[in-house]
Amino acid sequence: MEKFMLSLVSVVLLACLTGVAQCEEEIEVVLDGLKNPCGVAVQPGTGHVFVSDSAAGKIVRVVDGKTEDVIIGSAQDVYGKGPKYDIGPLGITFLDKQRLAMGDGGYKDGEEYVRVFKVPEPGQSALSYDEGTKIGPIEESENIKAEGNLYGIVATNAAIFVTCNGDDTKGWVARATVNGTKFGPLERFIATKEAVNVDAPVAITISPRGEVVVGQMGEISVGNDSLLCFYNANDGKLLMNKETGLHDITDLAYSPEGHLYATDFAWSALDEGGLFRLDREIVEGEQQVSPVKITGLDKPTAMAFGKDGELYITVIGEVDGEEQVGQGQLIKLAPGL
């Protein structure tokens, strides 16, 4: 791809944005008391912020700086081999102003769905988890493991794409077609590990040109192995694959200015996690990814840009001892990224 969509401008480090401290001074804590939040989405039109409060088994909305339950009642599961984290609903995204899609994480592999809800208005009663339209599941078949932990989710007018955790030999991104209010089945679409030989698709977004962009997390016990991969949204063909130097990419998002950002959980080196801008760099005639650290964060999981260009990020936060639930937050960075 000659026009590398990591940035719409040439790489300018801006003295690393005049240092990380400048950005940190603009961080605002929007919500405290969340339990392993793993998804965030901004409602079109209203600008209301929705959060997947994963270990609490629900989706909440920010109303006057406080949480309001929107969807409740997810089962619970545990993710990770050490440390471990309690999880329920994971990634969320809006299909339009009224319909919110989410990926399951609280059930067994092969029993997890993409669920679509028509969200209630502020102040109305919360929906139960079973009131949504279920798409899926992806069950075991022909010696291929069932899929679960539907972490990253993104949608176009034509399809919903979701990253899966199950068949580690393939590393699937699944897809369900969208035709107005009707959905096709949730099916295995891109075998990412076969394409790039690295484990675990987790982060996912759509580029300004319409490609499916995947953050391949890699092994959580191995540092600096995350990849950035671009795929054709129609046929799943790999278009480009680049090393990032990051540890464990958990989300990707394009800013209104067209810059691509990544959150790095950094399982094996938590003090190195944070928010990064992924810039284009030409080295000996080859395009490479140059990550620029914007700010350090404590176990970041998801992000979304708001209607005015502000950036919302969910973090698991500090975890006490052997606990499996952190002191989660929703934070906000000022517009201008």
C-alpha positions in Angstrom: 0.0 0.0 0.0 1.8 3.0 -1.3 -0.4 5.4 0.8 0.3 3.9 4.2 -2.7 4.7 6.3 -0.9 4.9 9.6 -0.8 8.6 9.2 -2.0 11.1 6.6 1.1 13.2 7.1 4.8 12.6 7.1 6.2 11.5 10.4 6.9 14.5 12.7 7.7 13.6 16.3 7.1 17.1 17.5 9.7 16.5 20.2 7.6 13.5 21.2 4.6 15.9 21.5 6.7 18.1 23.7 7.1 15.2 26.1 4.6 12.8 27.6 3.9 15.1 30.6 2.0 17.6 28.4 -0.5 15.0 27.5 -0.7 13.6 31.0 -1.8 17.0 32.3 -4.8 16.9 30.1 -6.1 13.4 31.3 -9.4 13.6 33.0 -10.9 10.7 35.0 -14.5 10.4 33.8 -15.5 7.3 35.8 -14.0 5.5 38.8 -15.1 2.2 40.3 -15.4 0.2 37.1 -14.6 -3.6 37.1 -12.2 -4.6 34.4 -13.8 -2.4 31.7 -13.0 -3.8 28.3 -14.9 -1.7 25.7 -16.0 1.8 25.0 -18.1 3.3 22.3 -19.6 6.8 21.6 -23.2 6.9 20.4 -23.6 8.7 17.1 -25.6 11.9 17.2 -25.8 12.1 21.0 -22.1 11.7 21.9 -23.1 9.6 24.9 -20.3 7.3 26.1 -21.0 3.6 26.7 -18.6 1.3 28.6 -18.4 -2.4 28.8 -18.1 -2.9 32.6 -16.9 -6.4 32.0 -16.4 -8.0 35.4 -19.7 -6.4 36.5 -21.4 -8.2 33.6 -23.0 -5.1 32.2 -22.9 -2.2 29.8 -23.2 1.3 31.3 -23.7 4.8 29.9 -22.2 8.0 31.3 -24.9 10.3 32.6 -23.8 13.5 34.4 -20.5 11.9 35.3 -22.1 8.8 36.8 -22.9 5.3 35.4 -26.4 4.3 34.3 -27.0 0.6 33.6 -28.0 0.0 30.0 -27.7 -3.8 29.6 -27.3 -6.2 32.5 -26.9 -9.8 33.4 -23.9 -11.3 31.6 -22.3 -14.5 32.9 -18.7 -14.4 34.1 -15.5 -16.1 32.9 -11.8 -15.7 33.6 -9.2 -14.6 31.1 -5.4 -15.1 31.3 -3.0 -17.6 32.7 -1.5 -15.3 35.3 -2.4 -12.7 36.1 -6.0 -13.6 35.6 -8.9 -11.2 35.1 -12.7 -11.7 35.5 -14.6 -10.8 32.3 -18.1 -10.6 30.9 -19.1 -8.5 27.9 -16.1 -7.3 25.9 -15.8 -5.0 22.9 -18.7 -2.7 21.9 -19.5 -0.7 18.8 -22.5 1.2 17.4 -24.1 0.1 14.1 -26.1 3.3 14.0 -27.6 5.7 16.5 -29.8 3.1 18.2 -28.2 -0.3 17.7 -25.2 -1.3 19.9 -23.3 -4.5 19.1 -21.1 -6.3 21.6 -18.9 -9.4 21.9 -19.4 -12.0 24.6 -16.7 -13.0 27.0 -18.5 -14.5 30.0 -19.5 -17.9 28.6 -17.7 -21.0 27.3 -16.1 -21.1 23.8 -18.7 -22.1 21.3 -21.5 -20.6 23.4 -20.6 -16.9 22.9 -22.4 -14.5 20.6 -22.2 -11.1 19.1 -25.3 -9.5 20.5 -27.1 -6.5 19.1 -29.4 -4.2 21.2 -31.6 -1.3 20.6 -30.4 0.8 23.5 -33.0 2.5 25.7 -33.1 6.2 26.2 -31.4 7.8 29.2 -33.4 7.2 32.4 -35.2 4.2 31.0 -34.9 0.7 32.6 -31.9 -1.4 31.6 -32.3 -4.3 29.2 -31.5 -7.9 30.2 -28.6 -9.6 28.5 -30.9 -12.0 26.7 -33.1 -9.3 25.1 -30.6 -8.6 22.3 -30.4 -10.3 18.8 -27.9 -13.1 18.9 -25.4 -13.6 16.1 -23.5 -16.9 16.3 -22.0 -18.8 18.0 -19.0 -20.3 16.3 -19.0 -23.9 17.5 -16.4 -26.6 17.1 -16.4 -28.2 13.7 -14.2 -30.6 11.7 -11.5 -30.7 14.4 -11.4 -26.8 14.6 -11.9 -25.5 18.1 -14.9 -23.4 19.0 -14.5 -19.6 19.3 -15.0 -17.4 22.3 -13.7 -14.2 24.0 -15.0 -12.0 21.2 -12.8 -9.1 22.2 -12.6 -6.5 19.4 -15.6 -5.5 17.4 -16.1 -3.1 14.5 -18.8 -2.6 11.9 -19.3 -1.2 8.4 -22.6 -0.8 6.6 -22.0 -4.3 5.1 -20.6 -6.4 8.0 -19.6 -6.8 11.6 -16.1 -8.0 12.2 -14.9 -9.5 15.5 -11.6 -10.9 16.8 -11.9 -14.3 18.4 -10.0 -16.5 20.9 -10.3 -20.2 20.4 -8.5 -21.9 17.6 -5.0 -20.6 18.3 -3.6 -22.4 15.2 -5.6 -20.1 13.0 -6.3 -16.9 15.0 -9.7 -16.1 13.5 -11.4 -12.8 12.8 -15.0 -13.6 12.3 -17.6 -11.8 10.1 -21.4 -11.4 10.0 -22.9 -9.7 7.0 -25.3 -6.8 7.6 -28.3 -6.1 5.4 -30.4 -3.3 7.0 -31.8 -4.9 10.2 -30.9 -8.5 9.2 -27.7 -10.3 9.9 -25.9 -13.2 8.3 -24.4 -16.0 10.4 -21.2 -15.3 12.4 -18.5 -17.2 10.4 -14.7 -17.6 10.5 -13.3 -15.1 7.9 -9.6 -14.3 8.3 -7.1 -16.9 9.7 -4.7 -14.3 10.9 -2.0 -16.6 12.4 -1.8 -18.4 9.1 -1.3 -15.0 7.4 1.4 -13.5 9.8 2.6 -16.4 12.0 1.9 -14.6 15.2 -0.8 -15.4 17.8 -3.9 -13.6 18.9 -5.9 -11.1 16.9 -7.3 -8.7 19.5 -7.6 -5.1 18.4 -9.6 -4.2 15.3 -10.7 -1.1 13.4 -11.6 0.1 9.9 -9.1 2.3 8.1 -10.3 5.5 6.3 -9.9 3.5 3.1 -12.1 0.7 4.3 -9.5 -1.9 5.1 -9.9 -4.2 8.2 -7.0 -3.2 10.5 -6.0 -5.8 13.1 -3.6 -5.5 16.1 -2.1 -9.0 16.5 -1.3 -9.1 20.2 1.2 -12.0 20.1 2.2 -14.0 23.1 1.6 -12.2 26.4 4.8 -13.6 27.8 6.9 -12.3 24.9 7.6 -8.6 24.6 7.6 -6.3 21.5 5.9 -8.9 19.3 2.7 -7.1 18.4 1.9 -6.6 14.7 -0.2 -4.2 12.7 -2.0 -5.9 9.8 -4.3 -4.6 7.0 -6.8 -6.9 5.3 -9.2 -6.5 2.4 -12.7 -6.2 3.9 -14.3 -8.1 1.1 -12.1 -11.2 0.7 -9.9 -11.1 3.8 -6.7 -11.0 1.8 -3.6 -9.7 3.7 -2.5 -6.3 2.3 0.2 -5.4 4.7 1.8 -6.6 7.9 4.2 -4.5 10.0 6.1 -4.9 13.3 5.2 -2.3 15.8 7.7 -2.8 18.7 4.7 -2.8 21.1 4.1 -5.6 23.6 0.3 -6.4 23.5 -2.0 -4.2 21.4 -5.5 -4.2 22.8 -7.2 -1.5 20.7 -6.7 0.6 17.6 -8.5 3.8 16.6 -8.1 6.6 14.0 -8.3 10.2 15.2 -10.3 12.8 13.4 -7.1 14.0 11.9 -6.4 10.6 10.5 -3.6 9.4 12.8 -3.7 5.8 14.0 -3.4 5.2 17.8 -2.9 1.9 19.7 -3.3 1.0 23.4 -0.6 -1.4 24.7 -1.5 -3.5 27.7 2.1 -4.8 28.0 1.4 -7.9 30.1 5.0 -8.8 30.7 6.1 -5.2 31.3 3.2 -3.3 32.8 5.2 -0.1 33.4 5.7 0.1 29.6 2.0 0.1 28.7 0.2 3.1 27.5 -1.2 5.0 24.5 0.9 5.3 21.3 0.6 7.0 18.0 1.7 4.8 15.2 3.6 6.8 12.7 5.0 6.1 9.3 8.7 5.9 8.9 10.8 5.2 5.9 14.0 3.2 6.6 16.2 2.3 3.7 13.3 2.6 1.4 11.0 0.4 3.4 7.9 1.6 5.3 8.0 0.8 9.0 5.9 1.6 12.0 7.3 4.1 14.5 5.4 4.1 17.8 5.4 7.4 19.7 4.3 7.1 23.3 1.7 9.7 24.2 1.2 8.7 27.8 1.7 5.7 30.2 -1.5 3.9 31.3 -2.3 1.1 33.7 -3.5 -1.9 31.7 -5.4 -0.1 28.9 -8.1 -2.1 27.2 -10.1 -0.1 24.7 -10.6 3.4 23.3 -12.9 5.5 21.2 -12.8 9.1 19.9 -15.7 11.3 20.9 -17.8 13.7 18.8 -15.5 16.7 19.5 -12.2 14.7 19.0 -11.7 13.8 22.7 -10.3 10.3 23.3 -11.9 8.0 25.8 -9.9 5.1 27.1 -10.8 2.3 29.5 -8.1 0.9 31.9 -8.2 -2.0 34.3 -6.1 -0.1 36.8 -4.4 -1.3 39.9 -5.1 -4.8 41.0 -4.6 -5.8 44.7 -2.6 -8.9 45.4 -4.1 -12.0 43.7 -7.4 -10.3 43.0 -8.9 -10.7 39.5 -10.7 -7.3 39.4 -8.8 -4.0 39.1 -9.7 -0.5 40.1 -11.0 0.3 36.7 -11.5 3.8 35.1 -12.8 5.6 32.1 -10.4 8.4 31.3 -10.5 11.2 28.7 -7.8 13.0 26.8 -8.5 16.4 25.3 -9.1 16.9 21.5 -6.1 17.5 19.3 -4.5 14.0 18.9 
